[in-house]
Amino acid sequence: MSDCIFCRIVSGEIPADKVLETETVLAFRDIDPQSPTHVLLVPKHHLANLNDLATADPALIAELYSAAVAVAHREGVADSGYRTVINCNADGGQLVPHLHLHLLGGRRMQWPPG
């Protein structure tokens, strides 16, 4: 989608600080980090949200989480701990209408989250 910021990052039109790239997933640093480690993982093809993923490509959820574990190891937070979050639609806190997984680490996470 030409107006989707994450699609533009995947295509290389907008630069990003890439952390990991696979055939199906791109991971890059969030430009407004909420923790010392804050990486976004996005599917390379456009899916608006988690609801779309469940019907269009359910196997992709395993790829997203496998990539997240690899990023956690690369970023040095796998052993100390990290949080993964997928917000879905407006009330869930999703700001960009392209499915993305947040990987947050580098500090103790609080509960409840929000």
ABEGO torsion letter per residue (X at the ends): XAABAAAAAAAGABBBBBABBBAABBBBBBABBABABBBBBBBABBBABAAAAAAABAAAAAAAAAAAAAAAAAAGAAAAEBBBBBBBEAAAGBABBBBBBBBBBGBBBBOBAX
